[in-house]
Amino acid sequence: MLLAVSTDLFYPSAVALGMSYVPGHLGTASGLSYGIAVCVGGVAEPFLGAAGDAIGLPPVIMVLAGLAALEAILAIILARLDARRS
């Protein structure tokens, strides 16, 4: 449950960021942002399933948790860089 919440936590911010890039077309920007996120997840899912079958689910889930932590760190770095530019 915690992994699902942590990985889905960034979707709204990604959609909002996409909307800020194209302020005149909010619907298009939000649809593209969310659609790309879902497509990337759909492409990665079979590989994660195969890895889970080969080495077990706990290591795969730990890798996903590590990726979520890395994404959080990168988001903080990007926010600080954006604050410096403003």
For each residue, the residues with C-beta under 8 A, 3 or more apart:
1: 4 5
2: 5 6
3: 6 7 61 64 65 68
4: 1 7 8
5: 1 2 8 9
6: 2 3 9 65 68
7: 3 4 10 64 68
8: 4 5 11
9: 5 6 12 13
10: 7 13 14 71 72 75
11: 8 14 15 34 37
12: 9 15 16
13: 9 10 16 17 75
14: 10 11 17 18 33 34 37
15: 11 12 18 19 29 30 33 34
16: 12 13 19 20
17: 13 14 20 21 33
18: 14 15 21 22 29 30 32 33
19: 15 16 22 23 26 29 30 33
20: 16 17 23
21: 17 18 29
22: 18 19 25 26 28 29
23: 19 20 26
24:
25: 22 28 29
26: 19 22 23 29 30
27: 30 31
28: 22 25 31 32
29: 15 18 19 21 22 25 26 32 33
30: 15 18 19 26 27 33 34
31: 27 28 34 35
32: 18 28 29 35 36
33: 14 15 17 18 19 29 30 36 37
34: 11 14 15 30 31 37 38
35: 31 32 38 39
36: 32 33 39 40
37: 11 14 33 34 40 41
38: 34 35 41 42
39: 35 36 42 43
40: 36 37 43 44
41: 37 38 44 45
42: 38 39 45
43: 39 40 46
44: 40 41 47 48
45: 41 42 48 49
46: 43 49 50
47: 44 50 51
48: 44 45 51 52 60 64
49: 45 46 52 53
50: 46 47 53 54
51: 47 48 54 55 59 60
52: 48 49 55 56 57 60
53: 49 50
54: 50 51
55: 51 52 59 60
56: 52 59 60
57: 52 60 61
58: 61 62
59: 51 55 56 62 63
60: 48 51 52 55 56 57 63 64
61: 3 57 58 64 65
62: 58 59 65 66
63: 59 60 66 67
64: 3 7 48 60 61 67 68
65: 3 6 61 62 68 69
66: 62 63 69 70
67: 63 64 70 71
68: 3 6 7 64 65 71 72
69: 65 66 72 73
70: 66 67 73 74
71: 10 67 68 74 75
72: 10 68 69 75 76
73: 69 70 76 77
74: 70 71 77 78
75: 10 13 71 72 78 79
76: 72 73 79 80
77: 73 74 80 81
78: 74 75 81 82
79: 75 76 82 83
80: 76 77 83 84
81: 77 78 84 85
82: 78 79 85 86
83: 79 80 86
84: 80 81
85: 81 82
86: 82 83
